[in-house]
Amino acid sequence: MPETRFFKIEDPEYPRNIAYTVSGDMDGDNILICLPGLLETKESFMVIHAYFLKFENCKVISVDFSGRGESDYIRECGDYKMSLYLSDISKLIQGAILTQGRPQKKITVLGTSMGGVLAMYLTKILGNKIYGIILNDIALTVNWTSLYALYKSMKNDLGFKEVRELAKDLSVDQKAISDVQLPGHFDISYQADVWGMNFHEALEGFKGKVSLIYGAESKICTKQRVEGAKSFIPYIETLEVANAGHPAPFNLLVCDFIQSQIGV
């Protein structure tokens, strides 16, 4: 059954523990690493943990980014950044996952929204150590208008709740809620054009499997952006989830698709 473990990040400024939940075959060669969205925690993947318990030789790991869930918080405002999460996840994979069990592991990274962006950039760091990535409602381009709508929705939610109350409900640091709304939060490289943010450079040269799940009603991963991803990655496999927005829910159809993509 799922159990929570902690990985120590040795940082001279912010030494911290990153919490991650593990379930399944502890010696399994097929490893699914789940990265949550902007203000989500590893709890959003409990359906995935339960679904994969029936498969042999398979281990599921879901992660809390710094300032979320059971991971340590950071003292200073403005220090929650994409580069921090990316560094933490790559250190966790290299220090706690690749070092355990047999050397030949098949690692697939499932990322929801922001977690999907981080999954793309992990391929630049870990290369062929990653078998594949599965993106949940995030393509290779995000429209400026879509981002504006997302942040407007977030601010509307904040308007109806005190930040302290919202932080408690989400199980995240109050400072993280403030920081994700700052321009400096997205501090990893990307190409910008009149349409939006482009992450194509993150997957240049990646030879692994790429899959995309998207909501039919999503304002972030629109059908136009899905077609753009197909043009850039002809071998990409996609799943449209009917009546779903952003992100796509982990229903049985989606879980079956994820299982087919990791090959267990």
KEFINU-100334 format. One line per 10 residues: for each residue x negated, y negated, z negated of C-alpha. Coordinates in nm, 4 decimals. Each point is the difference from the previous one (the first is absolute). Layout:
! KEFINU-100334
X,Y,Z  ...
This chain:
! KEFINU-100334
0.0000,0.0000,0.0000  -0.1125,-0.3629,0.0445  -0.2584,-0.1261,-0.2464  -0.1555,-0.3444,-0.0323  -0.3767,-0.0468,0.0038  -0.2253,-0.3043,-0.0138  -0.3040,-0.0999,0.2039  -0.2418,-0.2565,-0.1408  -0.1048,-0.2833,0.2306  -0.3414,-0.1193,-0.1124
0.0317,-0.3725,0.0674  -0.2204,-0.2455,-0.1973  0.2743,-0.2635,0.0095  0.3148,0.2129,-0.0306  -0.0743,0.3584,-0.1106  0.3340,0.1779,0.0327  0.1792,0.3312,0.0163  0.2001,0.0928,0.3081  0.2892,0.2355,-0.0749  0.0966,0.2739,0.2418
0.2500,0.2848,-0.0157  -0.0969,0.3459,0.1272  0.2222,0.2986,0.0760  -0.0117,0.3271,0.1926  -0.2963,0.2298,0.0571  -0.2915,-0.1634,-0.1825  -0.2437,0.1843,0.2288  0.2052,-0.0617,0.3142  -0.1838,-0.0956,0.3173  0.2953,-0.2030,0.1345
0.0123,-0.3258,-0.1948  0.2676,-0.2673,0.0422  -0.0974,-0.3350,-0.1548  0.2938,-0.2388,-0.0463  -0.0503,-0.3782,-0.0134  0.2973,-0.2153,-0.1097  0.1302,-0.3305,0.1292  -0.0629,-0.3547,-0.1198  0.1647,0.0172,-0.3435  0.0690,0.3729,-0.0152
-0.1591,0.2632,-0.2229  -0.0909,0.3644,0.0458  0.3446,0.0846,-0.1378  0.1435,-0.0814,0.3444  -0.1542,0.3286,0.1224  0.1498,0.2378,-0.2579  0.2297,0.1419,0.2704  -0.3110,0.0836,0.2037  -0.1603,0.1703,-0.2998  0.3117,0.2133,-0.0543
0.0379,0.0877,0.3697  -0.3560,0.1300,0.0452  -0.0046,0.2203,-0.3108  0.1364,0.2860,0.2122  -0.2984,-0.0003,0.2373  -0.3202,0.1922,-0.0662  -0.3479,-0.1469,0.0434  0.1400,-0.3540,-0.0252  -0.0641,-0.2768,-0.2536  0.1809,-0.3361,-0.0249
-0.1597,-0.3073,-0.1583  0.1792,-0.3318,-0.0504  -0.1812,-0.3109,-0.1198  0.0753,-0.3119,-0.2045  -0.1900,-0.3022,0.1281  -0.1553,-0.2305,-0.2606  0.2702,-0.1954,-0.1801  0.2675,0.2586,0.0719  0.1468,0.2889,-0.1956  -0.2552,0.1697,-0.2257
-0.3111,-0.1564,0.1558  -0.1801,-0.2734,-0.1916  0.0915,-0.3630,0.0472  -0.2495,-0.2724,0.0946  -0.0378,-0.2980,-0.2297  -0.0315,-0.2869,0.2468  0.2661,-0.1343,0.2341  -0.0914,0.0041,0.3681  -0.2154,0.3113,-0.0191  0.2535,0.2528,0.1266
-0.1019,0.0353,0.3653  0.0209,0.2514,0.2827  -0.3788,0.0422,-0.0008  0.0161,0.0995,-0.3676  0.2624,0.2705,0.0649  -0.1926,0.1280,0.3020  -0.3227,0.0243,-0.1975  0.1741,0.1750,-0.2898  0.1696,0.2588,0.2220  -0.3171,0.0805,0.1951
-0.1947,0.0443,-0.3255  0.2759,0.2201,-0.1410  0.0001,0.2232,0.3088  -0.3784,0.0279,0.0096  -0.0447,0.0374,-0.3754  0.2929,0.2162,-0.1086  0.1322,0.1807,0.3098  -0.2820,0.0754,0.2434  -0.2227,0.1180,-0.2861  0.2415,0.2704,-0.1204
0.0571,0.3505,0.1355  -0.1169,0.1168,0.3409  -0.1802,-0.2497,0.2254  0.2365,0.0413,0.2968  0.3158,-0.1865,-0.0915  0.2741,-0.1249,0.2298  0.0969,-0.3414,-0.1363  0.3096,-0.1793,0.1261  0.0841,-0.3482,-0.1287  0.3661,-0.1014,-0.0209
0.0448,-0.3748,-0.0432  0.3175,-0.1990,-0.0578  -0.0058,-0.3552,0.1403  -0.3122,-0.1602,-0.1561  -0.1195,0.3503,-0.0848  0.0184,0.0802,0.3712  -0.2229,-0.2961,0.0843  -0.2501,0.1240,-0.2589  0.0208,0.3501,0.1511  -0.1037,-0.1431,0.3376
-0.2989,-0.1791,-0.1500  -0.1048,0.3086,-0.1948  -0.0768,0.1647,0.3332  -0.2739,-0.2612,0.0530  -0.1594,0.0978,-0.3323  0.0501,0.3768,-0.0076  0.0089,0.0793,0.3722  0.0359,0.3691,0.0806  0.0515,0.0865,-0.3667  0.3617,-0.1009,0.0648
0.1978,0.2528,0.2040  0.2913,-0.2338,0.0619  0.2096,-0.2931,-0.1178  0.3778,-0.0301,-0.0263  0.1384,-0.3539,0.0018  0.3325,-0.0715,-0.1703  0.1663,-0.2938,0.1753  -0.3161,-0.1872,0.0916  -0.1369,-0.0112,0.3547  -0.3157,-0.1558,0.1412
0.1535,-0.3476,0.0180  0.2227,-0.1857,-0.2464  0.1889,-0.3032,0.1291  -0.0451,-0.3302,-0.1830  0.3790,-0.0351,-0.0084  0.0331,0.3419,-0.1642  -0.2578,-0.0877,-0.2647  0.1764,-0.3291,-0.0678  0.3306,0.1817,-0.0466  -0.1634,0.2527,-0.2337
-0.1546,-0.2667,-0.2234  0.3186,-0.2065,0.0059  0.1904,0.3056,-0.1205  -0.2593,0.0539,-0.2729  0.0312,-0.3616,-0.1167  0.3780,0.0312,-0.0014  -0.0332,0.3011,-0.2281  -0.2321,-0.1971,-0.2229  0.2517,-0.2793,-0.0110  0.2619,0.2235,-0.1554
-0.2354,0.1569,-0.2557  -0.2671,-0.1247,-0.2331  -0.3435,0.1162,0.1139  -0.0498,0.1753,-0.3337  0.3247,0.1918,0.0456  -0.0806,0.0908,0.3607  -0.3503,0.1147,-0.0956  0.1449,0.2264,-0.2669  0.2579,0.1452,0.2409  -0.2639,0.0687,0.2667
-0.2707,0.1084,-0.2466  -0.2492,-0.2484,0.1435  -0.2144,-0.2809,-0.1388  0.1637,-0.3445,0.0069  -0.3209,-0.1344,0.1538  0.0277,0.2539,0.2829  0.3458,-0.1344,0.0874  -0.1485,-0.3498,0.0257  -0.3131,0.1085,0.1839  0.1737,0.1933,0.2779
0.1672,-0.3260,0.1028  -0.3318,-0.1825,0.0412  -0.1592,-0.0360,0.3473  -0.3253,0.1440,-0.1352  0.1606,0.3303,-0.1012  -0.0426,0.1392,0.3538  -0.3775,-0.0387,0.0168  -0.0994,0.2847,0.2322  -0.0761,-0.0720,0.3638  0.2694,-0.0039,0.2665
0.0673,-0.1677,0.3328  0.2639,-0.2727,0.0075  0.1965,-0.1225,0.2988  0.3226,-0.1930,0.0579  0.2033,0.3143,-0.0769  -0.1545,0.1079,-0.3270  -0.2702,0.2052,-0.1729  -0.1688,0.2752,0.2016  -0.1743,0.2995,-0.1589  -0.1146,0.1749,0.3187
-0.3672,-0.0441,-0.0891  0.0459,0.2208,-0.3062  0.0795,0.3033,0.2160  -0.2496,-0.0585,0.2781  -0.2098,0.3141,0.0323  0.2146,0.2048,-0.2378  0.0473,0.3487,0.1486  0.2356,0.1371,-0.2642  0.3749,0.0479,0.0055  0.2223,-0.3083,-0.0245
0.3722,0.0195,-0.0789  0.2634,-0.2683,-0.0519  0.3293,0.0114,-0.1902  0.2272,-0.3010,0.0405  0.3469,-0.1147,-0.0963  0.2425,-0.0562,0.2870  0.1089,-0.3268,-0.1670  -0.3465,-0.1108,-0.1133  -0.0967,-0.3662,0.0380  -0.3689,0.0805,-0.0573
-0.0584,0.2985,0.2273  0.2249,-0.0949,0.2903  0.0517,0.2148,0.3097  -0.2171,-0.2473,0.1911  -0.2848,0.0619,-0.2432  0.0514,0.3753,0.0207  -0.0343,-0.0181,0.3776  -0.3147,-0.2083,-0.0434  -0.1475,0.2665,-0.2257  0.0832,0.2681,0.2575
-0.1793,-0.2005,0.2689  -0.3138,-0.0326,-0.2134  0.0082,0.3598,-0.1305  0.1619,0.2186,0.2710  -0.0159,0.3135,-0.2171  0.1784,-0.1586,-0.2998  0.3002,0.1955,-0.1299  0.2987,-0.2005,-0.1235  0.3200,0.0536,-0.1962  0.2894,-0.2442,-0.0040
0.2129,0.0111,-0.3159  0.3619,-0.0945,0.0701  0.1680,-0.2675,-0.2129  -0.3283,-0.0775,-0.1783  -0.1721,-0.3330,-0.0515  -0.3407,-0.0707,-0.1499  -0.1522,0.2311,-0.1102  0.1429,0.3328,0.1162  0.1309,0.2210,-0.2834  -0.1538,0.3388,-0.0706
0.3049,0.2063,0.0884  -0.0155,0.3636,0.1124  -0.0442,-0.0977,0.3677  -0.2970,-0.2214,-0.0853  -0.1556,0.2602,-0.2331  0.0301,0.2659,0.2706  -0.1716,-0.2347,0.2468  -0.2849,-0.0710,-0.2447  -0.0425,0.3758,-0.0552  -0.0210,0.0570,0.3763
-0.2664,-0.2698,0.0339  -0.2332,0.1394,-0.2646  0.0405,0.3529,0.1308  0.0891,0.2040,-0.3087
